[in-house]
């Protein structure tokens, strides 16, 4: 949608290598670890211009 609107798109996300915890269990140590990784990515300016794994959506009619 941003591409069609000609708008700038910036996203920071955790890489696929980072294993996400179970959505059912809340493990504070694991959440803190993931938060620290996300903060590091965001504060270092590692923004992306496209969401991850966009290839499958490229084929969708607009």
trRosetta pair geometry for C-beta under 8 A, 3 or more apart (Angstrom, degrees):
i j d omega theta_ij theta_ji phi_ij phi_ji
1 4 5.8 -55 -148 38 33 110
1 5 6.2 23 155 -11 66 111
2 5 5.7 -63 -145 46 32 106
2 7 4.3 -91 -157 71 83 102
2 8 7.3 -55 176 87 125 17
2 9 4.2 122 102 -68 156 112
3 6 7.6 35 -180 -72 30 30
3 7 7.9 -82 -53 48 19 69
3 9 7.2 -38 -53 -15 71 137
4 62 6.1 163 -84 -171 134 131
9 49 6.0 95 80 -166 89 55
9 50 7.0 65 100 -86 131 40
10 47 4.3 -12 -165 -176 101 135
10 48 7.2 134 -156 63 50 42
10 49 6.9 -26 -97 -97 55 51
11 47 6.6 120 53 -162 30 77
11 48 5.0 -39 68 61 86 94
11 50 7.8 -73 33 96 123 13
11 51 5.9 21 46 -91 168 66
12 38 7.1 115 128 -160 111 75
12 41 5.0 152 -173 125 115 109
12 42 4.7 146 99 -86 170 74
12 46 6.3 95 -123 84 101 77
12 47 5.6 -67 -63 -104 86 60
12 48 7.0 144 -89 7 39 86
13 41 7.7 -83 58 128 19 158
13 48 7.2 -40 18 17 96 133
13 51 7.7 61 -15 -145 149 70
13 52 6.2 -109 77 -16 147 119
14 18 4.6 -77 169 56 115 142
14 20 7.5 126 88 -77 147 92
14 34 6.4 -26 -95 -157 151 93
14 37 6.0 63 -120 111 100 124
14 38 5.9 -55 -67 -78 93 88
14 41 7.3 -163 -91 -5 49 156
15 18 5.6 107 67 -3 71 95
16 52 7.1 162 -49 -174 101 151
18 34 6.6 121 168 -117 134 87
18 37 6.1 151 -102 124 151 169
20 23 8.0 15 138 -57 115 77
20 34 7.3 62 -121 -109 63 146
21 25 6.7 -104 162 80 109 89
21 26 7.9 91 122 -124 143 31
21 27 5.6 -151 -142 34 149 110
21 30 4.6 105 -70 127 133 143
21 31 6.9 -62 14 -64 149 69
21 34 7.3 -112 -8 -27 102 141
22 25 4.6 49 74 29 119 94
26 31 6.9 1 -167 -40 76 136
27 30 4.0 46 93 20 114 115
27 31 6.4 163 83 -16 58 86
28 31 5.6 -57 -141 39 31 112
28 32 6.2 33 160 -21 66 106
29 32 5.8 -54 -149 35 29 112
29 33 6.5 32 151 -22 62 104
30 33 5.5 -51 -150 33 34 114
30 34 6.5 30 154 -14 66 105
31 34 5.9 -55 -147 40 32 107
31 35 6.1 35 153 -21 65 108
32 35 5.5 -52 -144 37 31 114
32 36 6.3 35 155 -22 64 104
33 36 5.8 -55 -151 33 28 111
33 37 6.7 28 152 -18 63 104
34 37 5.7 -52 -150 35 35 112
34 38 6.3 34 153 -17 66 107
35 38 5.7 -57 -149 40 31 111
35 39 6.1 33 154 -20 67 107
36 39 5.7 -51 -143 36 30 112
36 40 6.3 33 155 -21 62 107
37 40 5.8 -56 -151 35 29 113
37 41 6.5 28 153 -18 64 106
38 41 5.7 -55 -148 36 32 111
38 42 6.2 26 157 -14 66 110
39 42 5.8 -60 -146 41 29 109
39 43 5.9 16 163 -10 68 113
40 43 6.3 -58 -135 43 23 101
40 44 6.1 16 165 -15 61 116
41 44 6.2 -67 -145 39 21 105
41 46 4.8 -81 -162 58 74 122
42 45 8.0 40 170 -62 31 27
42 46 7.6 -78 -68 45 20 81
48 51 7.3 116 107 -93 129 23
48 52 7.6 28 123 -55 172 70
50 54 5.1 -74 166 -13 113 153
51 54 5.3 119 69 -71 80 101
53 56 6.5 1 159 11 89 105
54 57 5.4 -67 -166 46 62 109
54 58 6.3 79 137 -45 84 92
55 58 5.6 -41 -154 8 36 119
56 59 6.8 -55 -174 24 38 106
57 60 5.2 -34 -163 6 59 121
